[in-house]
């Protein structure tokens, strides 16, 4: 059976937009043309694929089952086209979307952008919110994100990765903290109120999970989204903040905070760069990976 590959472009657009008119606008096609393509798809799949509910087109179970494969196939076609061209950083206008762990953004982005703007001034880089671990592979496969920078996670053979750095936890406190003498001991650490930085609204952090394995528990007095906000908070009171060393040292210099060794041994944090096997040889993706790797080499 011959299948027009353009039909799958229409399928993905309808799935993404949830509306025939919006899909037509996104594809720069007429509404009748999109409706005609949907009719062909329905015949090929022997399924309605999308059911109209008000102004929305809701996907059927069949559509939900195949969307990941369709997106991966379309992304592979894009990669094949991209690999046939040379990548010239100085004149490229590529748009890159990188999923970056929020705790690393402040230390990674400034030197990375400084490097990119020198070599590729027309490139646009978007640092998107950290994707859920369960969605990492599908987001990379579909091309929704080009790369991801996160802690070590379990992935399939379709996802390639390399370690960027290994970081340990340290503790930040304001200068002249009344309860800390020359060193920070474990009893003092556990007795203080702590600030927890997390993009999630619930659930333990990595450090709390590791403390729990040792039978230890600290008191969380504030949960916030950004490390810089947390640092500003502890600069004005006696709360403590536990961060990875690279980030902690950077903020300690900005806000005149004191960095103490964590008074308990926890596993180091491995930071990895992730990409899909489909783009392993893509010149643009490979170039950006190299920029990130070289940047983090200088951060260490």
N, C-alpha and C positions, 0 to 999 in steps of 0.2 A: 504494500500500500504506500503510495506516494503522499508525503505530508509536506505542506508548505511551512517552512520554519518560521515565517513571519507570523503565523497564527499563534505561536508560543510567545512572541513579543506582545501580542494583543492580550493573550491570556494573563501574562504577568502584570500588564498595566491595569487590567480590570480588577485583578486580585489586589493590587496595591492601592488603587484609587477607590474601589468599592462603588463605582458609578460609571455607566457607559459614557456619559457626556464628558466627565473628567478624564477618563482614559483616552477618549478621542482627542481632547485638547493636549494631553501630555504627549501623544504620539504624532500630533499635527495631522490627524486624519479626520474625515467627516464621521459624524455619528452613524449614518447608515453603513459606512465601510466597516466600522468596528462591530456593529450588530451583525453584519454579514459574516465577518470572521468568526464571531462567537457561534453563529449557527453552524458553521463548518466544524468548529471544535466540538460542539455538542454531538454532531453526527459521528465524528471520529472516535470520541470517547464513549458514545452511547450513554450519555449522562447530561443532565441539565447544566452541571458545573457551577452555575450561579442562579440563585433564586431571588427575585425582586421582593424586597420588603421595604415599603415606602419609597424613599429616594435612593435606597442602597441596594447593591447587588451582593448578597451574602453567599459565600462559597459553600458548595456541597461537600460532604465527606470525601468524595473522589477528588475534588479540586484541592482540598487540604492535604490529601495524601500525595499529590504529585507536584505541588508547588515547589518544594525544596529541590527536587530533581530538575524541574524546568529551569529554576534560577541558576542552578549549578551548570547546566548545559549552556545556557545563554552566556554565563560568565566565561565559560571555557571558549566559546566562540569569540568573545571580545579579546580574550588573552591571545588566541591564535592570530587575530588581526594585529594586536599590539606588538607581538613578538616578530611580526614581519617588518616592522618599522624600526628605525634607529631612534634612540632616545637622546635628545640633545638638551641637557639641563638649562643651558643659558637662554634658550628660546622657548622652552616648553611652558605650556599653560595648563599643565595637568592639575587636577583636583585630587588630593589625597585625603582619605578619612582614616584616622588612627584612633582606635579605642585605647584609652590610656587610664590606668588606675589613678584615681583622684589624688592619692597620696604622693604620686610621683610627678604630677604635672608641673608643679612649681620648679622642681630641680631639673626636669628633662627639657621642657619647652624652650626656655630662654637660650641655652647654648645651641639647641637644635635649630631654632629659627635663625639664629645668628649665622650658623653654618649654611643653611639652605639659602638665605637671602644673598649670600655672597656668590654661590654657585648657580642658583636658579631663581633669580629675582621675580619671575612671573608666576611661579608655582603658588598654589593656594593649598594650605594645610588646615584641616579641621580636626581638632581634638575632641572627639565625641565622648559622651558619658560611657563609663565602663559597662560592657555588655555582660549579661549573666553568663556564668560558666556554661550553663546548659545550652546557650544560644551561640557560643563562640564559633563553633564549627560551621553552623548554618550561615552566620553573618559573614564569615570569611569566604565561604563557598559561593554565596550569592553576589559578593562584591559590595555588599552594604558597607563593609569596612575593608580597607586594604591590608591593614596590619593591626595587631593588638600587642600592647605592652602590659603585662600583668604578672602576678606571682605564678609559681609553678602549678599547673593544673593538668589533669589527666585528659589526653586528647587521642584521637584515632590516628592511624598512619597517614590520613589525608592532610593532617595539619603538621607542618614543620615548625621547629622552634630552635632557638639558640639562647643560651644564658647571657644576659647583659651584665649582671652584677650579682654579688652576694652581699646582703646587708644584714647587720645585726640591730637589735632593738637597743635604744638608749632612752634615758629619761630627761625631760626638760623641766626646769623649775625657775622661778624668779630668783634674782640675786638676793642674798641675805634672807633666804627662807628661814623662818624661825625654828623649824623642826629639823633642819638638815645642818649638820656640822660640816666637817671636812669631807666626809663621804656619806653616801646614802645606803643605809642598811635595809634589809628586807622588812623588818618589823615597821620601820618608819614608812617605807614605800606602801605597805598594805594599810597603814593607819590613815593615810591621807585620802581626800577626795580626788578623783581622777576625771579628766576629760577624755572622752572616747570619740575619735574621728571616724565616721563611717558614712557611706552613701546610702546604706540600708537603714530602715527605720527600726528594725528589730534584729535580734540575733547577736551572738558574741563576736568580738573581733578575733583576729588570729592570736593576738597576745593573750586574750582572756581564755581562749580555747586551750592554749598551751599551759597557762597557769592552772586551769582546771584539771589538766592531766596530772599536775603535781599536787593536787589537793589544795590549791591556793585560790583565793578570791579577793579581788580588790573592789573598792566602792566607787561606782560611777556616779558622779555628781552632775555631769553634763554630757550629752551626746549631740555632736554637731557634724556638719558635712565637710568643712574645710579645715585643713591643718593651720592655715594662717590665722583664721578666726580663733581657733583653739589656743594658739600661741599668744594672741592678744589677750585672751581671757586669763591665762595663767600668769601673764606679766603683771596683773593687777591684784592677784590673790594668792592663796597658798595651795591651790590645786596643782596636781602634777599631770604631765602629758607624756605618754610613751609613743615614740615614733622611730622609724628606721633612721640609722645614723646619718645618711646623706642628707635627708630632708631636715633633720634636727639641727645639724651644724649650720645649714644655710639660714634657718630662721633664728638661731641663737645669735648670729652676727647682726641680723637686722634689728632684733628686738632686745638685744643685750640680755639674753637668758643664759642660764648655766646648764651645761650638758653633763649628766652623770651616767656612769655605767649602770645597766640594769642589774639590780642586786640578786638576780636569779638567772640561771642558765637556761635559755630557750633556744629552740632551733633557729638558725639563720634564715633570712627570707631570700629566696632565689627569685630574681626578676628575669623574666624571659620575653623574647620577641617572638610573636606567632604570625605565620602566614600560611595560606593554603597551597597545597602542592601544585595546583593549577597555575599559579603565578611565580613558581620558583625561578623560571628562566625569563620572566617578563622584564625587559630592560628597565622600565620605570620603577617597578616595584623593587627590583634588585638594587637600583640606585638608592632609593629611599632607605632600604634596609641597611645599606652600607653607611649612609649618613648617620643613622641612629646608633649603629654599633660604634662608629668612630667617635661620636659625641659622648657616649657613655664611657668609653675608654678614658676620656679626659675628666669625666665627673668623678671617677673612682679615686 
